[in-house]
Amino acid sequence: MTFASRIFHHSRKLRHSHKILQSDRATLARWVSNDVSQHGLGPGGNHGVSKFSSGNLFNRSYRTVSVVGTQLGNALRTEMEVHTTYAGTKFNRNLPCPKGNSRISFSTASGLPAHQEIGMPSLSPTMTEGNIARWLKKEGDKIAPGEVLCEVETDKATVEMECMEEGYLAKILRGDGSSGIKVGEIIAITVEEEEDVAKFKDYQPSTSDSAPAPETSPAPSPPKEEIAETPATSPEPKISTPSALPSAGNRIFASPLARKLAEDHNVPLSNIKGTGPDGRIVKADVEGYLASRGKEVPPAPKTAATATATLDYTDIPHTQIRKVTASRLLQSKQTIPHYYLTVDTCVDKLMELRSQLNALQEGSGGKRISVNDLVIKAAALALRKVPQCNSSWTNDYIRQYHNVNINVAVQTDNGLYVPIIRDADKKGLSKISEEVKHLAQKAKENSLKPEDYEGGTFTVSNLGGPFGIKQFCAIINPPQSGILAVGSAAEKRVIPGGGPDQYNFASFMSVTLSCDHRVIDGAIGAEWLKAFKGYIENPETMLL
């Protein structure tokens, strides 16, 4: 171990290590043998499977050696995580990266100095591929730990990818705007010495260095086609020579089944020659006629369906967020038993309170409070009052959350985002208003961080204020068990007054709660809507 550690002490010497080991391969064997005897795998030692460490080789790659056997003289096998025979050629390891793991390889391939291969990191739990928005470093630049290398567009947002070690950016393999890069696929090369940068000018990663392709089973060979031995022309049917064809006028004799088959295919019986008893037409005669006629059927005329080839259209590529949204919504509708509860709420008092609060906000220089801010607050308080709706389903248990984190649906040019208002039940309306506006702006700029949208327990989607939609049913955002769809709050209705023939006008807002029936029973959902309606129609209770 001591001898090996002296050889592989620094990564700069890595480029020469393979030559040393190739000149004296027995050194490695003796080194392994000594460690085997020291770890009890010789005679009288442990006769099972033992794993021990070879040390911190090159101060970067922590290797593991497994030795299986009972005696050194028996079948001794060592398994080292290297890509070629003996150490010193190529070592792989996974390093933590901000919000995910990046594939980094250390290599001393023939003809190239020691370098690191930087792979596309996994920056969110659902990320399988990403795009390079832009590089903040260019080839030849010096890099240091903590500096931002590039901006990666994930399935949720654009995230900065930071350097992990000091060195120089030698080669950018996937430039600005590169899309569809699989997690682990090599995107850049870094080196330790500045003079090594020029040696990677024409570098191309080998196929084995790229992200591992998914295992695919070999395509099954096509089944042998069973060719029916049919002659080119239909055989002449064997016809028994009747003494006389029985007839009654122009009547043609045929079996009921043959007559029905001929009617179904609009075939005149007079065109078919019968082979049954006394020349009767049977089913086989009709089928034979149809088979022979099918070979002479002219091609069908062009229909209106073929005219679609002349349509003018534009193919719009999917964004990462739209791909993930589509996948999650499909999963939600296929796996979650949705049901819907709708209630109308009178918002006259809510609108009056909002006007008073906005007057105070303008006087103090604060942001205006929207109806959606009040809805978020009311939903959060209702979740605290009916905590069964603040839960998620798992196969083994129902997880009931103690935090009330409200996701707010925000539409952008790239797709639908759901930034989160954490602990909304504990925040004031002014704070909620500020956070909603700030997160909505970040969503439109595609600059949300994972902490801005992960960890929600309930979602609010409002199409009434911005679009005037009266009522709609939203799809649950898994793994949550409920989502509130909010319609327009400006619908005027006539309601009964205090006496006969007296009528008043009031403004109403329709809301629909989509529930996961595995978690929220109908009565629980109705109880939550009752609490929500109480806060909306008596908004001063939200301030208590």
N, C-alpha and C positions, 0 to 999 in steps of 0.2 A: 504493500500500500504506500509506504513512504517513497519508494522508487517511482511508482506511477504518479504520485502527487507532484514530485519534483518535475517530471516531464510535462505534465499538463497543468502547470500552475497558472499560467496566463493565457488568455485567448489569442494574443498576438502570435504565440508560438504554435498555435493550432495548425497553421499551414505547413509546418515542418514535421509535425508529430507522426503523420502517416508514413513518412520516409523512415523515421527511426524504427517504427514498429515493423515495417516491411523488411528492414535489414536484420532484425533479430526477433522473429515471431515467437521464439521460445520464451522471450521475456514476459509476454502477456500470459503464456501458459503457466509459467512458474508463479507469476503474481496471483493468478486465479487459484492455483493449487495451494499456495500458502494460505490464502484466505479460507479455502475449503477446510484445510486441516485445523485452522484456528477456530472455525465455527462448528466443529464437532461433526464433520461429515466423513472423517476418516474412520479407520477401524475402531469400533467401540463407541463411535459418536452417535449423534441423532440419526436415525434411519428413516426420517420422513422427508419433508420438503422444507427447505430453509431459504429465507430471503435476507440478503444483507446489502448494505450500501457500499458503493465504490467511492464515495466521497463527493465533494463538490468539484467535479471536474470542470476545469476552465472557468471556475467561479460563476458558471451560468447554468450548466446542465446537470441535474441531479439524477444519476442513472441508478437503476436497480438490476441486480444480477440474481437470477434464480438458479439454484443448483439442485438437481434431483438425483438421488441415488443412495446407496447404502455404503459403498466403499469407493475410494478413489479409483481403484482398479476396475470397478464395474462400470456400467454405462453412465458416464458423467456428461451432463448436458448443461450448457450455459446459454441463457437467453438474454441478450443485451439489446436494448432498444436503439439499434444503429441500422443504417440503411445499406451498408456494405460490410464486407468482411473486415473484422478488427475495428478498433476505435479510431477516430481521427478523421473520418470522412464527412459524416453528416449527422447532426443531432437535432431532434425536434423537442419542443416543449410548448406548453400553453401558458401564457402570462396573463394576469388580470389586466383588464383595460377598463376605462370608465364605463360603467353600466354594462359590462359584458366581457367576453374573452376574445382575444385576438390571436390568431395563429402566427407564431414567430418561429422561424427555423434558423439554426446556425449551421453554416455550411462552409466547407473548404474543398469544394469540388475542384477537379483537376483544371489547372490553368487560371483559376480565379482565387483572389485572396479571401480571407474569412469575411463573411457577410451575414446579414440577417434578412430573412424574407418575411415581410409584414403581410399578414392576411386580413381579409375583411372581418371586422369584429362583429359579434352579436351584441347589439346595443339595446335590445328589448326582448322580453320573453317570447314574443311571437314572430320575431324576425328570422327569416330564412334567406333573404337576399337584400341587398341595398344598392344605393346609387351614390356616386361621388359627386357632391354638389360643386365643390371647388377645393383646390389645394392651396393652403396658406404658405407652404414651403415649396421651393423649386429645387431642381436637381443641383447638387453641389452645395446646398445650404447646410450650415452647421445646425444640429438639433440638440436639445437638452431635455431631460425629463421634465414633464409638466407643460412643455410648449405644445401648441396645437399644430398637428400635421395637416389635417384636412377636415372638411365638413362632410359628414355622411348623412344622406337622406335615408332614414329607416322607414318602417311601415307606419310609424306614428308621427315623426317629426324629423327635423334636421339637427344632428348632434355632432359636437366637436370630438374628434379623435386625437388624443394626446400622445406624445412621445413617451416611451417607457425607459429608454436608455440614451446615453450620450453617444454622439457619432455624427455622421454626415449622410444626407439623403443622396444616394448614388443613382437610383433609377426609379422613375415613376412608370409603372406598368399599366395602370388604368387612370387616364387623365380626367380633366374636368368634364362633367356631364356623362361619364360612363354609367350605364344602368344595367340592372339585372345581374349584379355581381353576387355570386353565392357566398354565404358565410364560410370563411376559411380560405377563399380563393386569394392568391397572392396579388397585392396591389402595389407594392413598393419594395425596394431593396435599400438597406442602410449598411454602412461600413464604419469602421473605427478610425481609419486613417484617411486624410484628405486626398493623398496621392492615389488611393485606390478607387476614387470615384470614376476616373476616366476609363478604367478597365471594364466598367459595366455599361458602356455606351450602347453596345449592341446586344445586351443580355436579354435572353428570352427564357422564361421558366420552362422546364421540361414538363411533360404530361404528368409524370409521377409526382411533381412538386405541387401541382394544382390541387384545388379542393377535391377531395375524394368523390368520385362519381357514385351515385346511388347504385347499389347492386341490383342488377336486372337479370332475371332468369333468362336463359337462352330461349329465343323464340321457338316455339314448337314447330316441327316440320309440318307443312300443310298436309292435311289428310289426303290420302289417295282418292282421286275422283273415281267413283264407280261409274264407268261408262256403260250405259245400257246398250246392249247389242241390238240395235234397231236398224233395219235396212233403210236405204235411202228412200225407197218408196214403200208405202204401206202395202202389205201383202194382200193379195186378192182373197177375200173371205171364201171359205168353203161353202158352197151353196148346194143345198140338197135340191135336186130337180123336182120341183112340185109338178104334179100332173096338171094343175090349173090353179092360178092365184085366185083365192076366194075373194069376191068383191060384191059389194052391194052398191051399185052406182059408182061414185068416185071415192068411196070409203077406203081408207088405208088402215090395215090392221097393225097395231103396235101395243106393246105391253104398257101398263100404266106408268111404270118407272121411266121407260124410254120416252113416252109422250111428255111426261113432266120435265125431263132433262132437255128435250128438244124445245119446249116452250121457254124454259129458263134462258136458253142461248139463242132464241129467235131463229131456230132452224126449221124450215119446212120439212115435214115428214116425207113429202114427195121426192125430196132430193136424196133420201137415204134408201139404200138397198137392204132389205131385211134378210137375215140369215137364220131366223128362228123357224120353228115348225110351220110348214106351209107358207114360208116367206114372211112370217111376222117379224116386225122390227123390234129388236130387244135393246137393252141398255148398251151392250158392247158395240152394236152397230152405230149408235149415236156418238159414243165416245171415240170410235174410230174415225167417224166423219169429222168430228171436231178437231181431232189430232191432225188429220190431213189438211183440213182447212186452215188450221193455225199457221202452217208453214207458208201459206199463200196470203196471209193477212197483210195488207199494205201498212206502212208506218203511219202512226196516228198523226193527224194534222197538228200543227203548232197551236198551242192554246195560249191564253193570256198569261199563264204562269211562266212561260218561257220568255216573256217580255221583260222580266225583272233584270235580265242581263244588261239592259240599256239604262238602268237607274244610275243617277249621279249621286255619289256619296263621298264622305270623308271618314277615314278610320282614325279615331282619337285614342292614342295609347293610354293604358291604365296607369294611374299613379299608384305608388305603394300604399297610400292610405286608402284608396278606393278598393284595391285588391283585398286588403285586410277587412275593411268594412263589409264588403260583399261576402267574404268567407264567414265572418262572425254572424251576420244577419241570417245567412243560410243555415248555419248551425243552430241559431236561436229558434228559427221557425220549425226546424226539423226535430229538435230534441226537447224543446220546452213547451208544455201544454199551456198555451195562452188562453186567457179569457179576459173579458173587458167589462168595466163598470163605468158608467157615465153619470155625471150629476151636473146640474145647473146651479151656479152660484151668483147671487146678487152682489155687484161690486160698487154700488153707489157709495157706501161708507169707505170702501177701500180707496176709491178715486179721490174722495174728499180728504182723507188722511194723507194721501200722496201729495196733493196740492199744498197742504200745510207744511209737510216735511221739505218739499222742494223750495218753498219760500225761505225756510230756515237755512237750507243748504246754499242757496244763492247768496244769502247774507253773510255766510261764513266762508264762502269760496269753495265749498265742497261740490262733488259731482251730483248731478240730478239722479233721483231714485226712479227706476222704471217699475212698471207693473210686474215684470218678470222677477225683479229683485224681491218684491213682496211675495210672489208665488214661491220662490226658492225658500224664503224664510218660513212661510206657512207650511210648506212640505217638510222642511227639516223638523219643525216643532211637532207636526203630526207623526213623524217617524219616531220621535222621542216618546210621544204619548202612546203609540201603538208599535212597539219595537219588533213585533213579529214580521212586519213588512220590511224591516231593515235587516234582511237575512239572505243567505244563499243556500242553495241545495248542493249536497254532496251525496255520494252513494251510501255513506255510512252515517251521516248525521246532517242536521240543519245548523249552519253556522250563523249565529245571531251577533251582529256587530254592536260594539259599544260606542263607536264613533259614527257620527252622521255626516258622511261625505257625499255631497251632491254633485254629480256630473251634469254639466249644462251643454246641450247640443248647440254647436256653432257651425253654420254652413260656410264653406270657403270655395275658392275656385278649384282647389285640389281635392275636395271631398268633405266629408263630415268629420269634425273633431268634437271631442267631449271633454274639455278641460274641467278640473275639479275644484269645488269650493269645500275646503276641509273644515270640519266642525261648524257647519253652517248654523246649527241650532244654538251655538254659543256666541255668534258674531252679530253685531248690529247691522242695521240696514245700510248704513253708510259704508261700512267695511265690505259688505257683500257687493254693493254697487261698484266699488273701486276694483275689487278682484275680478268681477265678471268682465268689466270693460278692458282691464289689463290683459286677461287671459284670452279674450276674444281677439284682441289686436295681435297677440303673439300667434294665435292660431292662423289668422289671415296672412301673417308673415312667414308661416311655416317654421317657427322657431320655438315651439313648445319642447320642454324637456320631459323625460319620463315621469319625473315627480309631479308634473303639471296635469297628468291625465291618469295615472295609475292609482288604484286604491279606492275607487268610488264604491258606494253602497246603494245608491239610488240615482235615477236619472230624470231630469226635467227637459222636455222638448216643447218649445213654444213656437207655433206657426200662426198664432192669432195676431200678435202685435205687429210683426214685420210683414205678414202676408194676408192677414184678414181671413184666415181659414176658420170656419165656424166650429168644426169638430173633426177629429181624426183619431185613429188607433195606431199607436207607436209599437215598434218591435222591441222586446226586452233586450237590454244590453247585458249579455252573460259576463260573469256568473251571477249578476244581480237577479232579483226576483220581481222587480217592479219598475215601471217607467210611467211618468205622468205626461200625457199629451194635452197641451193647453191651447184652447181655441181663442177666438176674438173676444175681447172684453168690452166691446163697444156696441153690442147688439141691444137696441132699445125694444122693450116689450111692454104691452099693456097688461096691467095687473089689477085685480079688484081693489076698490078703495075701502074706506071705513064704513060706508053705508050703502043701501041699495042704489043702483044706477050711478054709483060713483066709481071712477077708474083713475088709476095713476100710471105713470110711466117709470120704468126702472131699467137699468143696464145689467145685462147678464153675461156671464162667461161660462162656456161649457168646457168641462175637463173630463178626460177619460183615463182611467187607471188600467194599464195592462198588467196582469198578474200571472205569475208562475203558480199553477194550481197545486204543484207538489209542495209548495211552501206556504202560500197564502190561500186559505179557504175563502169561500165567498163571503161569509159573515165577517171575517177579519178584514177583507178588502173593503167591505161596506163600512166597517167601523173606522178605518183609516180615512175614507172619503168624508165621513161625517165630521171627524176631527178637523180635516183640512177645510171643509166648508165653513165650519165654525170660526176658524181663524180668518178666513177671507171675508165673511159677512160681518164679523166683529173684529176688525183689525187692531183695535186698541188692546185686545187680549194678548197680542204678540209682544207687546211692550212690557207685560207684567213679569 
